[in-house]
Amino acid sequence: MSLYNRLKVYRAELGLNQAEMGKKVGVSRQTISLIERGDYSPSVSLALKIAKVCGVTVEDIFIFEEDGHE
């Protein structure tokens, strides 16, 4: 299972750096960096906060794909 995201794209569209985005959603710059790199999967509440700040749905930012065959 893999979780991909477009957070960097949406953050750039808002003109925010990682620190500013982190402040808006209540986490550190490092956490935003980890999410963007795919090294950290946010909690549901954090994903919802990020989506709200970006003005989109969670599904617009985060993409879940199952590995392997059905």
Secondary structure as the mmCIF struct_conf table of DSSP 4:
data_model
#
loop_
_struct_conf.conf_type_id
_struct_conf.id
_struct_conf.beg_label_comp_id
_struct_conf.beg_label_asym_id
_struct_conf.beg_label_seq_id
_struct_conf.end_label_comp_id
_struct_conf.end_label_asym_id
_struct_conf.end_label_seq_id
STRN STRN1 SER A 2 ASN A 5
HELX_RH_AL_P HELX_RH_AL_P1 LEU A 7 LEU A 14
TURN_TY1_P TURN_TY1_P1 GLY A 15 GLY A 15
HELX_RH_AL_P HELX_RH_AL_P2 GLN A 18 VAL A 25
TURN_TY1_P TURN_TY1_P2 GLY A 26 GLY A 26
BEND BEND1 VAL A 27 VAL A 27
HELX_RH_AL_P HELX_RH_AL_P3 ARG A 29 ARG A 37
TURN_TY1_P TURN_TY1_P3 GLY A 38 GLY A 38
BEND BEND2 ASP A 39 ASP A 39
HELX_LH_PP_P HELX_LH_PP_P1 SER A 41 SER A 43
HELX_RH_AL_P HELX_RH_AL_P4 VAL A 44 CYS A 54
TURN_TY1_P TURN_TY1_P4 GLY A 55 GLY A 55
BEND BEND3 VAL A 56 VAL A 56
HELX_RH_AL_P HELX_RH_AL_P5 VAL A 58 ILE A 61
STRN STRN2 PHE A 62 GLU A 65
BEND BEND4 GLY A 68 GLY A 68
#
